[in-house]
Amino acid sequence: MKSIGIIYNARIPEALDLGTTILHQLPLPEDSWISPAENLDNFQDRAENTKLVITVGGDGTILRAVQLTAPNEIPVVGVNMGRLGFMTELQVHEALEKLPFYINSDCRVEERYMIQATLVKANGGVSEVGPCHALNDVVLARGAVSRVVTITGYIDGAQLTTFRADAVILSTATGSTGYNLAVGGPILDIASDSLVLKPVAAHMGLTAALVLSAESNVELSLEGYQDATLSIDGYVDFPMEPGDKVIVKQSPYRARFLRANPPSHYYATLTRRLGVSIRGQ
């Protein structure tokens, strides 16, 4: 029998406690394993023989876990110890009781589209970094200096506009409820393969969000004199210098989640997870 992996947020002491309890109290296969989300490199060789990963933390833990699970087509069940838990399935108090159902039953598999980013350096050193794969978003933002950056955007080789902005976000449907939403971008249907391009505090160029097809190839070229930072899912950062560019397109990988509820459950819980009160409730 294939093993079960447990990936936890090492910054939350209770996450290690719960992960260890799951490992020892549930009837898991003998070669099941546990790892902090921040150090998954040592478990790459275990992925081929892993049938399911349980994450203990929040959405940030899942964003790290999918770097291991998505390329190996391993489904994920998330136990929420974070704030929003958009991608998690279970709460802490119900984890031990309900996890056996996900482990032993044929649950619905929900696939989420991802994007990939390749950083192309203008001169010197390594010419390319990546491709890196993101479940939420790819962000090109100003660096340590509090000044706008100048970014020229191209869609399928055609120049779209030149932004002078704090940042430019490229988001998946999953990430559309994150940074993109916080700066006024649209929420996409969770099953959508579209991308959202959203500038942040634009002083020049396009200010509205642009929804792009899954086949779109986006190039963001850093112009002017200001350095910038390329952020992948909010936890992997690469410095950029003027002349560098990032190329973003659909990833060949998909994040997979086990779900007990129907697809409509996402909308039933959307406003609650966003902390939005509905009149009459």
Buried (B, 14 or more C-beta within 10 A) or exposed (E): EEBBBBBBBBEBEEBBEBBBBBBEEBEBBEEBBBBBBEEBEEBEEBBEBBBBBBBBBBBBBBBBBBBBBBBBEBBBBBBBBBEBBBBBBBEEEEBBEBBEEBBEEEBEEBBBBBBBBBBBBEEEEEEEBBBBBBBBBBBBBBBEEEBBBBBBBBBEEEEBBBBBBBBBBBBBBBBBBBBBBEBEBBBBEBEBBBBBBBBBEBEEBBBEBBBBEEEBEBBBBBBBEBBBBBBBBBEBEBEBBBEBBBBBBBBEBBBBBBBBEEEEEBEEEBEEBEEEEEEEE
